[in-house]
Amino acid sequence: MRNEHEAARTCELSWFKSSYSGPEGGNCVEVAHTPATVHVRDSKAQCGAILSVPSGQWTAFVRHVAGEQ
């Protein structure tokens, strides 16, 4: 459960959806970057849970998914 401080912090972030997301919604995630962290949330549950990952680990994850080594 998020507290008021966490809720205020996430409202200040600039969230964006992937260009691969369709206009009808569906199963989309939104991502917001800060200098040290990448935040991920369900676009349909914007007040729900947020996954926060250190930027370096996010970069490694994206490279792995893209098939880069």
N, C-alpha and C positions, 0 to 999 in steps of 0.2 A: 504494500500500500504506500502510495506517495504522500509525502507531507506537503504543506503549503509552500515551503521553500523550493522543493523539487518541482512542483507544479508551476511556480512562477519562473523558475529557470528554464523550463522547457518551452514556455510561451515566448521567451526572448530569442529562441533559436530560429534560424531560417530553414524551414523544412522544404524538401523537394522530392518529387516522385521521379522515377526512372522515365526516360523517354520511351521505353518499351511498354509502359503502362497504357492501357486503352482508356478511352474517354468514358466508358460505362462503369468504371470502378473495378470490381472484381477483386482479385487477390493481389493487392499492391502494398508495398512498403514505402515509407518515406524515410529520408536520411537527412541528418543535420550534422554539420562539421563544426568543431571548435579546434583551436590549435593542437590540443593534445588528445582529443577524443572524437569518435564518430558515434552518433546516436541513431538508432533504428527503431521505428515504430510501425504498427499496422495503420494504414491510411484510414481504415474504417473505424478504428478505436483510438482516436487521437488523444484521449484522456486516459488511455490504458497504459499497459506496461511499456517500458522503453529499455532496449538493450543498449548499453554503453560499452564501447570497445576502445582500447588505446589505439591511436592512429596507426602505429607501426604494425600492430596485429591485424588491423583491418586491411592494410595494404597487402600484407602477406596472404590473407584470406582471399582477397580479390584476385591476386596473381595466381593463386592455386586454382581457383574456380575457372579462371581464364586459360588455364593450361600452361602458364608461364612458370619457369623454375627460378 
